[in-house]
Amino acid sequence: MKITKIETFQVPPRWLFLRMETDEGLVGWGEPIVEGRADSVAAAVAEMADYLIGEDASRIEDHWQVLTKGGFYRGGPVFASAVAGIDQALWDIKGKALDVPVYELLGGAVRDKVRMYTWIHGDSPEALADATRTALGAGFNAVKFCPATKVAPMDTAASIRSMVNNLAAVRGAGGDELDIALDFHGRFTPAMSRRVLPLMEEFLPMFVEEATLPELSADLGLIAQATSIPLATGERLYSRWDFRSVLGCGVSVVQPDLSHAGGISEVRRIAAMAETYGALLAPHCPLGPIALAASVQVDVASPNFLIQEQSRGVEYTDGPDLFDYLADPQVFNMDTGYIERPAAPGLGVVIDEERVRFEARTPHQWRNSIWRQSDNSFLEW
């Protein structure tokens, strides 16, 4: 079963899809993307395709080893994301060739459904409370939000109290049966995290994500000692070696991204490594349907899985959403706050190739926002 063709498609709102074809007619799909760097990742995929064309598609682990270690320069988001999309497509092909879902090749299912959460937004406690009630009405029993927008490296008492009030409003609207995740997006310095998190403890968040930048991961231990709120991190870590340095610091939830951290092969290993530290898995996925499908396959097979992110409700841009590239969107039905264990072979989804090719005629040029402080100096987004 030889690989004969690899194509990439830039599609809105900010995604990059990969199509891999074999000489036996089987097609696999992947989603290699660094948000805002789609051209760079597509170029990396094209370079890797020079090696892959003509190779046996069934040798997933061997290809992963060569693609990640065969070049003198390794790692980083662009290379790891290119490998991730290729890896997803290879697993998709192998599952289809054997007529089983990918999770069966990872040891089989350990759960029948995958718990999901949705994002909520609002610029006031009242708006956040309304968004919480909307999420509950849609069937979700877990939400995530950022309690602040622009955060100065050492912000004011008023800003800190506003964050706490926003969390209080969400807890008040959702009650104690609602799980609340906080995403600080790396906007806090370690000192700000140690100051703010203890003030939020009474509202019992499920976890706080990226309490500081990944470059400052050495300080996660100090933050963990300052609060009882579980710490989560990992969307900007790209291998099990990156996670090795944070798991011993008191991180409770690991959040590798199936489109950034080496794909299904590597995230499954990261999950297993996290289990040895008593840490749970909550894959990062504000992306498209292929990334979510790959995440769900790993979730179903991972004993330490906690909850899964998905992009509906992220509100980062207009245009096609998670369901629009699927032939059958019902595979991602979340009306109960869960996705049922998929039964179809491979990644379990059928991509609407005609829609993908149509949308790729006008490639997106999505870039993240650039924020500045009142003195015009750079501010973390």
N, C-alpha and C positions, 0 to 999 in steps of 0.2 A: 504494500500500500504506500506508494510514493507520493510525496508532496509535489504538485505540479504548478501551483499558482498561489500567490499571496497578494491580496489587494487591501488597501486601506481607504476609508471613506470618512471625510470630515463632515459631520452632520450637526445641525443645530439641536439643542441650544449651545453645547460646548464640548461635544463628544467626538471620539474617533473610534470607528468600528474597523475590525479586521476580518477578512474572509479568506479562508484557506481551503484549497481544493486538492483532491487526490485523484490518482489515475483510476480509482475504482468508482469515481462519481460521488464520493462522500464529501460533504462540505462542513467545515467547522467555523464557528464565529468566536471572536474575542473582542475585548475592548481595551486597547492600550492607549492610555491618555494621561497626560499631565495637564490639568486644567490651565489654560492660557499658554500652553506650549505644544499644541497639537502638531504643528509642522515639524518641530524638533523630534517628537516621538515617531512620526511617520517616516522621517529620514532614518532613524535608528532601525525601525522595522525593515526598511528597504535594504539596509546594509546586512542585517541578519538573514534576510531572505536569500542572499547570495550563498550562504552555507546550507540553508534548509531545502532549497529546491532540489528535487531528486532523492532526498533522504526518506527513510521509512518513517511515516507519521506515527507509528505505534511506539517508537522509542522515546517516550516523553521525558523520562529522567535523564537519559543520555543527552538529549537536546538541551535540557535545562542546564546541565553541567557545562556543556560546551559554550552555550550562549552567555552564561554568567561568568565563566572563568577562562574562556578561550582567548579573550583579548587581554593585553597587558594592563589596560586601564579598566577598572571595574566599578560597579555600584552606581549609586546616585539615582535620582528620580527618573531621568530620561531612559537610561539603559534598563533599569528594573521594570519600568512600565512597559517598555517595548517587549521585554521577555514575558511579562504578565499576560499581555494580550495574545501572544503566540501560544503560551502555555494553556490558556483557556480554550483556544481553538483546537489544540491537540487533544485535550481531554474531551471536548465535544465530539471530535471525530472518533476517538476510541470508544466512547460510550455508544455512539451510533453504530459503530462496527460490531460491537458485541450485543447491541440491542438492550442496554441497561442504562439507568441514570448514573451519572458520575459518582454519586455517593455510594453506590454499590461497589465501585472499584476502590473506594476509600475505607472499606470495612463494613459498609452497610449502615442503615439508618439506626440512630439512637433516639429519634423523636419522630412524631407524626406530623408536627406542624412547627412553624418558625415564628416566634413572636417578633412583631414589628413595632417601631415607633414612628411618629410623625413630628415634623417641625411645627412650631407655632411662632407667630410674630405679633408685635405690637409695640407702639411707642409710648404706652402708658399702662399702669396697672389695670385699668378698666379694659383696654383693648386686649391685653394678654389674657385676662379672665374670660372675655368673650371668645377668644381663639381657643382657649382650653375647653370651653363647653362645646364648641364646634367639633373639636377633635374627639371628645367623648361621644358626641352624637354620631360621628362617623365610625364608631366601633373601636377606637384605640383606647388602651388603658395605660399608655406611656407616651410622653411627649419630650421634646428637647427644645431648648431655646437658649439664646445668649442674653443674659440679664442686662447687658449694656452694649452700646455701639462703640463709639470712640472712647478709649480709655487711656488716660495719660499714664506715663510710667509710675508716677506717684500721685494718684488722683485725690480729689477733695472729699471731705466728709459728706458733702451733699451728694456727690456722685455715688459713693459707697452706699449711703442710705437708700438712694434710688434703686440700686441693684437689689438690695435686700427687700425693698417694698415690692418690686416686680416679682420676685420669687414668692413672697407671701401671697400675692394676688393669685398666682397660678395654683398654689396649694389650697387656698381658700375656695377657688372655683372647682377644683378637681377632687378635693377631699383626700383622705389618706389611702384610698385604694388606687390612686393614680401614682404611677412612677414618673418622676421628673428628673431628666438629665440636663445638666448645664454644660454649655460649650463656651469656654473663655477664648477659644481660637488663638491661643498663645499671646493674647494681648496683655496679660498680667506679668509683671516682674515677679520673681519669687517673693519679694517683700510684700507686694500687693496681695498675692495669693494668701500668704500667712496672715495678713490683716483681715481680708474679706471673708475667707472660708469659714472661720469660726463663727462669724455673725450669721451665717446661713445654716448652721447645723440644726437648729431647732425645726427646720422645715424638711429635714431628712431627704435630701436629694439622693437619687439612685447612684449617680456618680458625677464628677466634674471632669470635663474633657479639656485637654491641653491647658492645664493651669499655668503653664509657662511654655516658652518656646522650646522646640526640640534641642536647640543648641545649648540650652540651660538644663538639660536633663540631669546633670550631676546634682542639681539642687532639689530634685523630686523627693529625696529622702527627708530633707528639712521640711518641705511642705507637708509630706505625709505625717510627720511628727506633730505638726501644728493643728491638724484637723481630724475629725472622725469621718469626714465625707470621703468615700472611696475615690481614688484618683484613676483616671483613664487617659491613655495616650497611645499614639501609634500611627496616625494617618500620614505623618511625615517621617516614618521609619520604613526602611525598604528591604530589610532582610532579617533573618533570625539573629545575625550578629549585632545588628542595631538594637534589637529587643533584649539581647543578653545584658546590655549595659543598664537597662531601666528596670528589669524585672526584680532585681535585688534591692531596689530602692523603695519598695512599698507600693508599687503600682498594682492596683486591684483588677483593672480591666484593660486588656490589650485591644487595639483597634487597627490592625493592619488593613490595608485597602487591597482588594483582590485585583485591582487594575494598576496598583503601584508597587506592591511588595512581592513581585515575582510570581503572581498568579496563584492558582489552586495548589500547585506543588509546594510552594514556600509557605503559604498561609496555613496549610494543614500542619506543617512542621512547627510554625510559630505557635499555633494553638496547643500542640502537644507539649512544647517547651513551657508555655505559660502554665499549663496544668501542674507541672512539677513545682511551681511557686504558689499554687492555690489561686491563680489569677484566672479570670473569665474572659471569654472571647465575645467581642461586639464589633464585627467588621464595619469599617467606614465605607460608605457607599452613597454619596450624593451625586450619582452618575446615572448611566443609562441601563437598559434592560439586560444587556449581556453581563455587565458587571454584577448586577443584582442576581441574575440567574446563577452565576458562578459562586457568589456568596452563599446563596441558599443551599447549594450542593454541599459546601463545606459545613454550614450550620447544621444540616441534617445529620452529618457524620461525626460531629465534634461533641464529646461528652461535656465539655466546659463552656458550651455556648450560652450566652446570656440574652442578647437581643440584637436585632438587625436594623440598620439605618436604610432608608430609601429616599429617593429624590422628590417624590410628590410632596409639595408644600415647602420646598426649600426656598422658592421664590427668588432665584438669582437672575432670572431672565425670562423673557417671553419666548414662545415658539413651541415646537413639538415636545411632548413630555414622555415619561417612562412608558406609557402604553402605546404610543403612536407608531412605534416600529415593530410591534408584535402582530403576527397573524391572529393570535388568540389572546387578548389581554386578560382573560379570565384566569390564566395561570398565575397571575399576581393578584388575585382577589384578596383584599385586606379588610373586608367588611366586618370581620370579627376581631380585628387587630392581629391576626395571624395569616400567614400564607401556608396553605396545605402542602404537605410533602409532595413534590412533583413526581409524576410517574413516567413521563416520556423519556426516551433515551437521550444520552448526552447531557447537555446543560438544561434540557427540559423545556426549551422555548423554541418557537419557530419565528425567525426573523422575516419581516416583510421586505424582501430584497428589492422589490420594485420601488418601494417608498425610500429605502436607503439610497439607492442610486439616483433617484429624483432629487432628494434633498442635498446630496453631495455635489450637485451641479453648481451650487453656490456655497462654497465652503465658508464656515463661520470664521470670525477673527476675534473670538471672545478673549478678553483680558480682565484680570481682577482689578478692582478699584485701587487707586493710590490715595491714601489718606495723609493729611498733614495736621499738625497741631496749630494752635492759634499763632504761634511764632513762625509758622511755615516750615518747621522741621518735620522729617518723615515720622509717620505713626503707623504702627502695625495694623494691618487689615485683619 
